[in-house]
Amino acid sequence: TYWFAPGTHTLGAGQSSQIIPADGDTFIGAPGAIIDGQRANLYAFTQGARDVSIRYLTIQHFGAPGSNGGQGVINSSEGAGWRIEHVTVRDNAGAGVMLGSGNVLAYSCLQDNGEYGFQAAGSHITVDHNEVVGNNTDNWEARQPGCGCTGGAKFWAVNEATVTSNYVHDNLGPGLWADTNNRGFDVEDNLFAGNQGEGFIYEISYNLRLAHNT
């Protein structure tokens, strides 16, 4: 277990400056603990370890505006079994969080990231009680017309996901977008508001339960 004291902890550019967890590592922030990429480092937590936990940290300023397209700051390799809870992920290029098989993203705020708040692939993913707000600040659809790569979040070829009690609002593009070959989703008790596109899209996918959303 690694504990971050209050205050700002900076990571510089380069592979050696990024955090590479081992299987089962836990990273916990004290109140006010921030990991800052200084707009130079693209990633905070990298490579494919399993069962990593990240809690109570603010993670910000990874990647220069307009960089990191299709990439993510936390769990950049979509490692399995990660739990990301009570974190704030803001003002990063690309996606704030990448989710892989068996991942849980809960009670977190994903705000003002350059492409998505989060991007997901794999199976058995849980997204519960998060705020996804103001993402796609780099307007990727304008940079790559027709890319379909904008909005609050993107799911791609996910087998079984539980998406519950999230507040998804004021994103540039759709709120949550399940795009191609997703199946077995339970999307319930979410609030979608003020997104530039659709609140929720389930595209070229099947076996969806959509209930009690606003």
Summary of the structure (lengths in Angstrom):
residues: 214
radius of gyration: 15.8
end to end distance: 39.0
largest distance: 46.0
contacts: 844
relative contact order: 0.11
helix: 3%
strand: 44%
